[in-house]
Amino acid sequence: MKAAIQEQKDFQTDYTVKLKKVRSPFRMALRRFMNNKAAVVSAIVLLLIFVMTLIAPLITHWDPTSQDLTSSDLPPSSEHLLGTNNTGQDYFARNIYGGRVDFMIAIVDMVIIMGIGIILGGLAGYYGGWVDAVIMRIVDIMLNFPSLLLIVILSAFFSTNSVWLLILIIAFTDWSGITRFVRGLFLNLREQEFVLAAKMSGCSVWRIIFKHFLPNAIGPLVVNATFLMAGLIGMEAALSLIGFGVPPNTPSWGNTLNSALDYFTLQFKPWAWVPPAGLIFITILCFNFIGDGLRDAFDPSFEK
């Protein structure tokens, strides 16, 4: 009799453990993401590009910033795989190393913007009232002012000469959209029963935000962070094309593309502008496909 009871308990325990594994939200989200072939392929391609930029010294021995006027405007060869620009800098090295700057801008700005958005949006959504009104009026001002124009004005005012200053300027001008999004999420979550229970139990504001709000909003936040990084890659390229990006000698995809935007180069030197343009296009496309995959993965109603 005891053996039968113990066997039944063991069976129920095993069944409960298996059921928890099957119903784990993370496992279900991962399965939905892996079923999205475009998102998986994009993640692999993006990882390869990122690793390529990290191991750039192992791929090429050329310094992307060194100039050699005796080797300027060379066509592709075994020594210079993509030729050189008008100052003798190796195009291949500048493309490989340029990804470091683009990824750094995208990652650092994403962290800063998401941090500002979560804090301000969380406070506005949690407290409401005058706190919400003040924060949202500031957000409205930022949203109604063209961010690209504001970046150009600030870059000219501060005479941008470093990557980090550009990162701070972009972060200062691009946090408003995420703040409004987070506010909307928190306005919806603050009326949920588990939040009301946490308030009644005496939890502090920050504990409620970081222990109750954020775990339930992690899916939409991750998706928006992915799309945000795609936009930041494009913004760096756009700013470099109009001369307000990173310093000209600093290797980046936008700078490499900007140095090749003349009629002769566009017509007769595709090796100078196709690689950086292709890397920008592929990277942004991969981020967008990954964002679509994550959006479907975190949506409980979506099932392949």
N, C-alpha and C positions, 0 to 999 in steps of 0.2 A: 504493500500500500504506500509506504513512504517512498519507495523507489519510483512508483508511478507518479506521485505528486511532484517529486523532484524533477522527473523527466518532463512533466508538463510545464514546470516553471522554467526549465532550461529552454524548452521550445518557445515559450512566450518571450523570453529574454532575447533569444536569437532573432525571432520574428520582429521584435521591436527595434533592435539594432539595424536589421536590414531595411526595415521600413523607414527609419530615420535617414539612412544613407540614400535611399531612393528619393525621399522627399526633401532632401537637403536643398535649400534655395540656391546655394552656390553650385551644387552639382547640376541642378536643373538649368541654371543660367549657362553654365559651361557647356552643357550638352546642346542647348539651343544655339550658342555661339559657334560650336564646332560644326553644326549642321549648315551653317551659312558659309558656303565655299568661298564666296567673294571676300568675306571678312577674314577667313583663315589665310587665304593666299596673300591678302593685303598685309596681314600681320607678319607673315614670313618675309615678304619683300621689304617691308619697312624695317624689320630687324636686320636684314642683310645690309641695307643702306646705312643704318645706324652703326653697325659693327664695322663696316668699311671705313667710315669716318674716324672711328676710334683707333683703328690699326693703320691709319694713313702712313705713318713712317715705315711700316713694313711693306707697303704696296709701292711706294715711290720714294726715291732718294732725293728728289728735288725739293728745295725750299720754296713754298708758294709765295713768299714775300721778296725773295732775292731777285735783283734785276741785273740783266746782262745785255747791254745794248748791242753787243756784237752778235747776239743770237736772237734778235728781235724779228717778229713776223715770220717765223719758220713754219713750214707746213708739217703735217704729221710725219713722223719717222720712227725708227726703232729707238732713238734716243729720247725724243719728245713725242709721246704717243698721240697727243692732240695738238701738237705744235706749240708755238709761243705767241704772246701778245706783242704789242708795239714797244714794250719795255724789256722784253726778253724773259718774262715770267712764264713758267710752264703751265699751260692750260689744264692738263690732267691733274697736276698737283693742286691747283687752285680749286678744281671741282671736288677733289677728294677731301681736302682740308676745309673747304667752304661749308660742308655739311655740319661741321662742328659748331660753327657760329650760328647757323640756322636752327639747329636742334637746341642749342643753349638758350637762344632767345625764346624759342617756343616753350621749352620746359620751364625756365625760370619765370617768364611772364605768366604762364598758365598758373603756376603755384601762387604767385603774388595776386593775380586777378581773382582766382578762386578763393584765396584766403580773405581778401577784402570783401568779395561778394558774399561769402558765407557769414562773416561777422556782421556786416551792415545789414544784409538781407535778413539774417536771423534775428537781429534785434528789432528790425522794423516789423517782421512778421510775428514775433513773439509778443512784443509790447503793444503794437498798434498805437492809436491815439496820436499825441503830438510827436512822439519819437518816429512813428511811421511817416507822419506828414513832413517832418523836416528832412528825413533821409530821402523820401521819394521826390521832394522838390529839387534836391540836389541832383538826384538821378535824372529827373526830367530835363534839367539844364544841360547835363552832360550828353544825354541822348539827342537833344535837339541841336547840338553843336556838331558840325561835321568832324569826326574824330581824325580823319586824315589831315584836314586843314589845321586842326589844333596841334597835331604832331609836328607838322611842318613849321608852324609858328614857334613852338617851344624849341624845336631843334635849332632854328635860326637864332632864337633869343639866347640860348645857352651855348651856341657854337659847338654843336655836338662833335666830339672828337674821340669818343670811346664807346665801346659796345655796351658797357654797363649803364652809361647815361641814356643811351637809346632804349635800353630795357626798362629803365625807370619811367621814361617819358611815355612809352607804350602802355605800361601798366597804369599810369596815372590817367590815361585817356580812355581806357577800354574796360573798366571795371563795372560800369553802370548796368550793362545788359545782364550780367550774371547776378548782380545785386537784386534787380527786379525779379529775375527768375526764382532765386532762392526765397525771396519774400513771398511769392505766390505759393511755393511749396510749403513754407512754414505756416502761412495763413490756413492752409488746408489741414495741416497736421496738428495744429494747436487745439483743435476742437475734438481730436480723437480721445477715446476713453483712457488709453494708456498714458497720455500726457496729463489729462485731468487727475488721474490717480497719482502721478509723480508729483504734481503740484500739491495735492492734499497730503502727501507723505512728507512734505517739507524739503524737497530737492531744490538746490539752488538753480538760478537761471542757466548758468553755464553748464551745469550737469545735465539739465533737461535738454539743452541744445545739442551737446556733444554725445550724450548717452542715449537719447531718445529720438531727437529730430534727425540728426545726421545719418544714423544707421538705416532709417526708413527712407531717406532721400538719397542714399549713396548711388543708386542706379542712375537716376536722371542727372546727378552731378557728374558722374564719370562720363556719361555720354556727352554732356555739354563740354567737359574738359577736352575730350577728343576732338570735337568740332572746333573748339577754340584754338587748339594747337595747329590745326589745318589753316585757320584764318591768320594766325600769327606768322606762319611760314610765308603765306602769300603777302602779308603786310610788309615783311622785311624785304621781299623782292621788289614790291611796288615802291617802297621808300628809296631803295638803292637805285632804282631806275630813274628816279627824278632827282637824285643827288642828295637825299636827306637820310640815307641809311647809315651803315657802319662806315668807318673811315675807308677811303678809296683803296689803300694798300692792304687792308684786311681782307683775307680771302673769304668770300661768301658767294652763294649761288647768285644772288642779286647783283653783287659787284661784278662777278665774272660775266654775267649776261649784259650788264650795262656797258662794259668795256668793248663789247662786240656789236653794239647797236649803231653801226654806220652803214651806208649804202653798199660800199665795196665788200665789207665783211659779211653782211647779210646775203649778198649775191654769190660771192665766190669762196667764202670760208665757213661752210656750215659746221665744221668741226669746232668752231669757236663759240657758237651760240646754241647749237642743238643740244649738247650734253647738259649745260646748266638749266636750260629751259625744260628739258626732259626730266631732270631730277626734281625740279620744283613741281612739275605737273604730276609725276608719279607719286611723290611724297604726299602732296595734298590729296590726291585721289585715294591713296591708301588710308590716310587718316579718316576720310569721309566714309569709305567702305567699312572700316573698323567701327566708326561711330554708329553706322546703320546696324551693324551686327550686334553691338552692345545694346542698342536701343531695343532690338527685338529680343535679345537674351534676357534683359531685365524686365520685360513685359510679361507678367504672369499669364495673360490671355493669349500670348503667342505660343504656338506649339506646332512643330513640324510634324 
